[in-house]
Amino acid sequence: MSALGEPARFVLVGAGGYLVNLLVFSLLYALATPYVAAALVSYFVSNALMYLGNRYFTFRLGHEGFVATYLRYSAVGVVVVALNAALLASLVEGTGVHPTPAQALSLLLVTPVAFLLNKRWTFRVRPAEPRAEDTRQSPARAASTRAAPRTGGRGSSPGSR
């Protein structure tokens, strides 16, 4: 699986989140929860699970910056869930599609937006700042990189002409 690129790993994590989302949505909708509210709840449940998958599997990040990254992920989640809710309402109210397939379709349509926002902002990897000990040269390395003094050689001394 390590040969998979980020987009493929994102899709795998997303497929799991997609199934969780549709399961939670269907359950809540069957319990008479209004479809937009069911979409919001199901999105945030699956989004929390997908954060872990994307952090550790898709983008292969460690534990450092977990909370700050989760806050960015949540901000992206708010944008994506708003797009999803707008699409869902448009499909249900505008075209008469049943809420469950409308939810399935709207989730698929917002996935590319979610990937780009998460890759470019949430999980962006910044180059590490060099540590002080990494920028200093060892005495042996410093000695080998110093310019050797110019001595002798053709035309190098004023009296050689």
Secondary structure, DSSP 8 states (H G I E B T S, - for coil): -TTS-HHHHHHHHHHHHHHHHHHHHHHHHHTT--HHHHHHHHHHHHHHHHHHHIIIIIS---STTHHHHHHHHHHHHHHHHHHHHHHHHIIIIIH---HHHHHHHHHHHHHHHHHHHIIIIIT--------HHHHS--HHHHHHHS-----SSTT-SGGG-
